[in-house]
Amino acid sequence: MSPQRPEVGEIFRRFRDRLAADGRDRPTASTELPAANGESTELPAANGAGTSSAVGHQRRTAEPGRRRGGGEELRVPEAEFTSYYGRPILKAPVWKWDIAAYLFTGGLAAGSSLLAAGGQLTGRPALRRAGRVTALAAVSASAVFLVKDLGRPARFHHMLRVAKLTSPMSVGTWILTAYGPAAGVAAIAEAAGVLPRHGLLGLAGRALPSVGHVAGLLAAGTAPALATYTGVLLADTAVPSWHEAYPELPVIFAGSALASGAGVGLLAAPPAQAGPARRMAVAGAALELYGAHRVETRLGLLSEPYRLGSPGRLLRAGRMLTAGGVAGALLGRRSRLVGALSGAALLAASVVTRFGIFYGGVASARDPRYTVVPQRERADARRTGMDLPSDRAAPPAM
């Protein structure tokens, strides 16, 4: 008959007594902490379970946090906006500087066509000629930048197989297709004066002015859409600072296009013929500065990318150049040099403004904060707008 085994409780009591005996035999070190009244307070040595619990309790209660059932205060770490497994929440645009340059050249082409139409209708040949030639050069550069981004020219051709009014990219493709030939014919018509007066070339020379007149007006009629569709294209993306600025981006791009066209007129035309260019400069600067001010004040957190870093410096430089260009255009009406400097300032302002808007949007896509915080604010606004309390507005936890 086997001996009776001790119960589990008896085994546990023996084990506890043996641990207590070992603890009494060992020397313990104590740590003294100064108390508030000058006396020292001893903490148990760090060689037992009770010691680690006491030390841990002191460390936890010394830090602010939320209280749990046992009376201990645990510090909750601040929320950090991190990505999923090292990947960003949004995929940043893969566009590079050539798309920012495409934004500028498209606006320059549109503004130049409007300038040429103004010179054509008011009998100012210098303005008409400068606007038409610049428009052709700018739209050609736009095509180069666009094809460079697409990778192959055939991809632009493939976009023409469909017409989708809900797609800014599709609409922009058709705008470019309609604008480019009209601007090209208008610019070629400026060569009528150098053609022979007799023969087939002479006949073409006599017909070109009338054809160029019609083509120039067609290009000017398409120019507003060309100037603003890129703003709609950027706002149609998921990039936070572009998407939230959908009312202002077309306004900024329209003003920038007018200002750049005015810069061409101030550079190329004598002061006696630069009246329409000066009026375009004032109108374009007003639109551009108003839109930029709205972007930097209305968007709240999403306006930060347009104020900080390189985009902020570019946009501030754009405002200064725009204001200086308009001031020079108005004050230096009789000086060809002042007019040329004002035109150069307006062109430079258009360049840095487009690049500032472009890189500001890219910066907002790379920082998760600009995606997460507005989403939480919209969710809170929807929840507070409901009749249900906040704990019922959220789905029940499973």
C-alpha positions as CSV (number, residue, x, y, z in Angstrom):
1,M,0.0,0.0,0.0
2,S,1.6,3.2,-1.1
3,P,2.0,6.1,1.4
4,Q,-0.5,8.8,1.2
5,R,0.7,11.8,-0.8
6,P,0.4,15.3,0.7
7,E,-2.3,17.6,-0.6
8,V,-1.6,20.4,-3.0
9,G,-2.2,23.0,-0.3
10,E,0.3,21.4,2.0
11,I,3.0,21.4,-0.7
12,F,2.4,25.1,-1.5
13,R,2.7,26.0,2.3
14,R,6.0,24.1,2.6
15,F,7.3,25.9,-0.5
16,R,6.3,29.3,0.8
17,D,7.9,28.6,4.2
18,R,11.1,27.5,2.6
19,L,11.2,30.7,0.5
20,A,10.6,32.8,3.6
21,A,13.4,31.0,5.5
22,D,15.8,31.6,2.6
23,G,14.9,35.3,2.5
24,R,15.6,35.7,6.2
25,D,19.0,34.1,5.9
26,R,20.2,36.4,3.1
27,P,21.3,39.9,3.7
28,T,19.1,42.5,2.0
29,A,20.2,45.9,0.7
30,S,17.9,48.8,1.2
31,T,17.5,51.9,-0.8
32,E,16.7,55.1,1.0
33,L,14.7,57.9,-0.6
34,P,14.4,61.3,1.0
35,A,10.9,62.0,2.2
36,A,9.1,65.4,2.2
37,N,9.7,66.0,6.0
38,G,13.4,65.3,5.8
39,E,13.2,61.7,7.0
40,S,14.4,58.8,4.9
41,T,12.1,56.2,3.5
42,E,13.4,52.7,2.9
43,L,12.3,50.7,-0.1
44,P,12.8,46.8,-0.1
45,A,15.7,45.4,-1.9
46,A,15.3,44.4,-5.5
47,N,15.6,40.6,-4.9
48,G,12.0,39.5,-4.5
49,A,8.6,39.6,-6.1
50,G,7.3,42.1,-3.5
51,T,10.3,44.4,-4.2
52,S,9.8,44.5,-8.0
53,S,6.1,45.1,-7.4
54,A,6.8,48.1,-5.1
55,V,9.3,49.6,-7.4
56,G,7.1,49.2,-10.3
57,H,4.2,50.7,-8.4
58,Q,6.2,53.7,-7.5
59,R,7.3,54.1,-11.1
60,R,3.8,53.9,-12.4
61,T,2.2,56.2,-9.9
62,A,4.8,58.8,-10.5
63,E,3.6,59.2,-14.1
64,P,0.2,60.6,-15.0
65,G,-2.3,58.4,-16.8
66,R,-5.6,56.7,-16.4
67,R,-6.5,54.8,-13.2
68,R,-7.3,51.1,-13.3
69,G,-9.3,49.0,-10.8
70,G,-6.4,48.3,-8.5
71,G,-5.6,51.9,-7.9
72,E,-2.5,52.0,-10.1
73,E,-2.1,54.7,-12.7
74,L,-0.8,53.6,-16.0
75,R,0.6,56.1,-18.5
76,V,-1.1,55.9,-21.9
77,P,1.4,56.8,-24.7
78,E,0.5,59.7,-26.9
79,A,-1.0,58.7,-30.2
80,E,1.6,58.7,-33.0
81,F,0.7,58.9,-36.7
82,T,2.6,56.0,-38.2
83,S,2.1,54.0,-41.3
84,Y,1.0,50.4,-41.8
85,Y,4.1,48.1,-41.6
86,G,6.4,50.9,-42.8
87,R,4.1,51.9,-45.7
88,P,2.4,55.3,-46.0
89,I,-1.4,55.5,-45.6
90,L,-1.6,57.3,-49.0
91,K,0.6,56.5,-51.9
92,A,2.4,59.8,-52.7
93,P,2.1,61.0,-56.2
94,V,4.7,59.6,-58.5
95,W,4.8,62.8,-60.6
96,K,8.1,64.6,-60.7
97,W,9.1,68.1,-61.5
98,D,8.1,67.7,-65.2
99,I,4.4,67.7,-64.2
100,A,4.9,70.9,-62.2
101,A,6.5,72.4,-65.3
102,Y,3.6,71.1,-67.3
103,L,1.2,73.0,-65.0
104,F,3.2,76.2,-65.7
105,T,3.5,75.8,-69.5
106,G,-0.2,75.0,-69.9
107,G,-1.1,78.2,-68.0
108,L,1.4,80.2,-70.0
109,A,0.0,79.0,-73.2
110,A,-3.6,79.9,-72.1
111,G,-2.6,83.3,-70.9
112,S,-0.6,84.0,-74.1
113,S,-3.6,83.1,-76.3
114,L,-5.8,85.5,-74.3
115,L,-3.1,88.2,-74.7
116,A,-2.9,87.6,-78.4
117,A,-6.7,87.8,-78.8
118,G,-6.6,91.1,-76.9
119,G,-3.9,92.5,-79.2
120,Q,-5.8,91.2,-82.2
121,L,-9.1,92.8,-81.3
122,T,-7.5,96.1,-80.3
123,G,-5.1,96.5,-83.2
124,R,-1.9,95.9,-81.3
125,P,0.3,93.7,-83.6
126,A,3.2,93.4,-81.1
127,L,1.0,91.9,-78.5
128,R,-0.7,89.6,-81.0
129,R,2.5,88.3,-82.4
130,A,4.2,87.8,-79.0
131,G,1.1,86.0,-77.6
132,R,0.7,83.7,-80.6
133,V,4.3,82.6,-80.8
134,T,4.6,82.1,-77.0
135,A,1.4,80.1,-77.0
136,L,2.7,77.7,-79.6
137,A,6.0,77.3,-77.8
138,A,4.3,76.8,-74.5
139,V,1.8,74.2,-75.7
140,S,4.6,72.3,-77.5
141,A,6.6,72.2,-74.2
142,S,3.5,71.0,-72.4
143,A,3.2,68.1,-74.9
144,V,6.8,67.2,-74.3
145,F,6.4,67.2,-70.5
146,L,3.2,65.3,-70.7
147,V,4.6,62.6,-73.0
148,K,7.7,62.4,-70.8
149,D,5.5,61.6,-67.8
150,L,3.3,59.1,-69.8
151,G,6.4,57.3,-71.1
152,R,5.2,56.8,-74.6
153,P,3.4,59.1,-77.1
154,A,0.9,56.4,-77.9
155,R,-0.6,56.6,-74.5
156,F,-1.8,60.2,-75.2
157,H,-3.4,58.8,-78.4
158,H,-5.1,56.1,-76.5
159,M,-6.7,58.7,-74.2
160,L,-8.6,60.0,-77.3
161,R,-10.4,56.8,-77.8
162,V,-12.9,57.7,-75.1
163,A,-14.5,61.0,-73.8
164,K,-15.5,60.8,-70.2
165,L,-16.9,64.0,-68.8
166,T,-16.4,62.9,-65.2
167,S,-12.7,62.4,-65.7
168,P,-10.6,65.6,-65.6
169,M,-7.8,63.7,-67.3
170,S,-10.0,62.7,-70.2
171,V,-11.5,66.2,-70.5
172,G,-8.0,67.7,-70.3
173,T,-6.8,65.5,-73.1
174,W,-9.6,66.8,-75.4
175,I,-8.9,70.4,-74.4
176,L,-5.3,70.0,-75.4
177,T,-6.3,68.4,-78.7
178,A,-8.7,71.3,-79.5
179,Y,-6.3,74.0,-78.3
180,G,-3.0,72.8,-79.9
181,P,-4.0,73.0,-83.6
182,A,-5.7,76.3,-83.2
183,A,-2.7,77.9,-81.4
184,G,-0.4,76.4,-84.0
185,V,-2.4,77.8,-87.0
186,A,-2.6,81.2,-85.3
187,A,1.2,81.2,-84.8
188,I,1.9,80.1,-88.4
189,A,-0.3,82.9,-89.6
190,E,2.3,85.4,-88.3
191,A,4.7,84.2,-91.0
192,A,2.4,85.6,-93.7
193,G,4.4,88.8,-94.0
194,V,7.6,87.0,-95.1
195,L,6.0,84.8,-97.8
196,P,6.2,85.8,-101.5
197,R,3.4,87.8,-103.0
198,H,3.0,85.7,-106.1
199,G,2.3,82.0,-106.8
200,L,0.9,79.5,-104.4
201,L,2.9,80.9,-101.5
202,G,1.5,84.3,-102.3
203,L,-2.0,82.9,-102.2
204,A,-1.3,81.2,-98.9
205,G,0.2,84.5,-97.6
206,R,-3.0,86.4,-98.4
207,A,-5.3,83.7,-96.8
208,L,-3.2,83.2,-93.6
209,P,-4.2,86.4,-91.8
210,S,-7.9,85.6,-92.0
211,V,-7.3,82.0,-91.0
212,G,-5.1,83.1,-88.2
213,H,-7.7,85.5,-87.0
214,V,-10.3,82.7,-86.6
215,A,-7.7,80.3,-85.2
216,G,-6.6,82.9,-82.6
217,L,-10.1,83.4,-81.4
218,L,-10.7,79.7,-81.2
219,A,-7.5,79.2,-79.1
220,A,-8.5,82.1,-76.8
221,G,-12.0,80.5,-76.4
222,T,-10.4,77.3,-75.3
223,A,-7.8,79.0,-73.1
224,P,-9.8,79.4,-69.9
225,A,-10.5,75.6,-69.8
226,L,-6.8,74.9,-70.5
227,A,-5.8,77.2,-67.7
228,T,-8.1,75.7,-65.0
229,Y,-8.5,72.1,-65.8
230,T,-5.2,71.2,-64.2
231,G,-6.4,72.6,-60.9
232,V,-9.5,70.4,-61.2
233,L,-7.2,67.5,-62.0
234,L,-5.1,67.9,-58.8
235,A,-8.2,68.4,-56.6
236,D,-9.7,65.2,-58.0
237,T,-7.0,63.1,-56.4
238,A,-6.9,61.8,-52.8
239,V,-3.9,64.0,-51.9
240,P,-5.3,65.8,-48.8
241,S,-4.1,69.4,-49.4
242,W,-5.0,69.2,-53.1
243,H,-8.4,67.6,-52.6
244,E,-9.5,70.0,-49.8
245,A,-8.5,73.0,-51.9
246,Y,-10.8,72.1,-54.8
247,P,-12.6,75.5,-54.8
248,E,-9.3,77.5,-54.8
249,L,-6.9,75.7,-57.1
250,P,-8.8,76.6,-60.4
251,V,-8.9,80.2,-59.2
252,I,-5.1,80.2,-58.5
253,F,-4.3,78.6,-61.8
254,A,-6.5,81.0,-63.7
255,G,-4.9,84.0,-62.1
256,S,-1.4,82.5,-62.6
257,A,-2.2,82.0,-66.3
258,L,-3.4,85.6,-66.8
259,A,-0.3,86.9,-64.9
260,S,2.1,84.9,-67.0
261,G,0.4,86.0,-70.3
262,A,0.7,89.6,-69.1
263,G,4.4,89.0,-68.4
264,V,4.9,88.0,-72.0
265,G,3.2,91.2,-73.2
266,L,5.2,93.4,-70.9
267,L,8.4,91.8,-72.0
268,A,7.7,91.8,-75.8
269,A,5.6,94.9,-76.5
270,P,6.5,98.5,-76.3
271,P,4.8,100.5,-73.5
272,A,2.4,102.2,-76.0
273,Q,0.9,98.7,-76.8
274,A,1.1,97.1,-73.4
275,G,-2.2,98.4,-72.0
276,P,-4.1,95.1,-72.3
277,A,-1.1,93.3,-70.7
278,R,-1.2,95.7,-67.7
279,R,-4.9,95.1,-67.2
280,M,-4.3,91.3,-67.4
281,A,-1.6,91.6,-64.8
282,V,-3.9,93.3,-62.3
283,A,-6.7,90.8,-62.9
284,G,-4.4,87.8,-62.7
285,A,-2.6,89.0,-59.6
286,A,-6.0,89.6,-57.9
287,L,-7.2,86.1,-58.6
288,E,-3.9,84.4,-57.7
289,L,-3.4,86.3,-54.4
290,Y,-7.0,85.8,-53.4
291,G,-6.8,82.0,-54.1
292,A,-3.5,81.6,-52.3
293,H,-4.7,83.5,-49.3
294,R,-7.8,81.3,-49.1
295,V,-5.7,78.1,-49.4
296,E,-3.4,79.2,-46.5
297,T,-6.2,80.3,-44.2
298,R,-9.4,78.2,-44.9
299,L,-8.0,74.7,-44.9
300,G,-6.9,74.6,-41.2
301,L,-4.4,71.8,-40.7
302,L,-4.2,71.0,-44.4
303,S,-2.9,74.5,-45.1
304,E,0.3,73.7,-43.2
305,P,2.0,72.1,-46.2
306,Y,1.5,75.3,-48.2
307,R,3.2,77.4,-45.4
308,L,6.0,75.2,-44.2
309,G,9.3,74.0,-45.9
310,S,10.1,74.5,-49.5
311,P,6.4,74.9,-50.7
312,G,5.9,77.7,-48.2
313,R,9.1,79.5,-49.4
314,L,8.0,79.1,-53.0
315,L,4.5,80.5,-52.4
316,R,5.8,83.4,-50.4
317,A,8.3,84.2,-53.2
318,G,5.4,84.0,-55.7
319,R,3.4,86.5,-53.8
320,M,6.3,88.9,-53.5
321,L,7.1,88.6,-57.2
322,T,3.4,89.0,-58.2
323,A,3.0,92.1,-56.1
324,G,6.3,93.6,-57.4
325,G,5.4,92.8,-61.0
326,V,2.0,94.4,-60.8
327,A,3.5,97.5,-59.1
328,G,6.1,97.8,-61.8
329,A,3.6,97.4,-64.6
330,L,1.4,100.2,-63.2
331,L,4.1,102.6,-62.1
332,G,6.5,102.2,-65.0
333,R,4.1,102.6,-67.9
334,R,6.5,104.7,-69.9
335,S,9.6,102.7,-69.3
336,R,10.4,99.8,-71.4
337,L,13.0,98.5,-68.9
338,V,10.6,98.7,-66.0
339,G,8.0,96.9,-68.0
340,A,10.4,94.2,-69.0
341,L,11.5,93.7,-65.4
342,S,7.8,93.5,-64.3
343,G,7.0,91.0,-67.0
344,A,10.0,88.8,-65.9
345,A,8.8,89.0,-62.3
346,L,5.3,87.9,-63.3
347,L,6.6,84.9,-65.2
348,A,8.8,83.9,-62.3
349,A,5.9,84.3,-59.9
350,S,3.8,81.9,-62.1
351,V,6.6,79.3,-62.1
352,V,7.2,79.3,-58.3
353,T,3.5,79.4,-57.5
354,R,2.8,76.2,-59.6
355,F,5.8,74.4,-58.1
356,G,4.8,75.5,-54.6
357,I,1.2,74.1,-55.0
358,F,2.6,70.9,-56.5
359,Y,5.1,70.2,-53.8
360,G,2.7,71.3,-51.0
361,G,0.3,68.5,-52.1
362,V,3.1,66.0,-52.3
363,A,4.2,66.8,-48.7
364,S,0.6,66.4,-47.4
365,A,0.4,62.9,-48.9
366,R,3.6,61.8,-47.3
367,D,2.6,62.8,-43.7
368,P,-0.1,60.5,-42.2
369,R,-1.2,63.3,-39.9
370,Y,-2.8,65.2,-42.8
371,T,-4.9,62.1,-43.7
372,V,-5.9,60.8,-40.2
373,V,-6.7,64.1,-38.4
374,P,-9.2,65.4,-41.0
375,Q,-10.9,62.0,-41.2
376,R,-11.3,62.0,-37.4
377,E,-12.7,65.5,-37.4
378,R,-15.2,64.6,-40.1
379,A,-16.3,61.5,-38.2
380,D,-16.7,63.5,-35.0
381,A,-18.7,66.1,-36.8
382,R,-21.0,63.5,-38.3
383,R,-21.4,61.8,-34.9
384,T,-22.2,65.1,-33.0
385,G,-24.7,65.9,-35.7
386,M,-26.7,62.8,-34.9
387,D,-29.4,62.6,-32.2
388,L,-27.8,59.5,-30.7
389,P,-25.2,59.9,-27.9
390,S,-21.6,59.3,-28.8
391,D,-21.5,55.8,-27.2
392,R,-24.5,54.7,-29.4
393,A,-23.2,56.3,-32.5
394,A,-20.2,54.0,-32.5
395,P,-20.7,50.3,-33.5
396,P,-20.8,47.9,-30.6
397,A,-17.6,46.1,-29.8
398,M,-17.6,42.4,-30.5
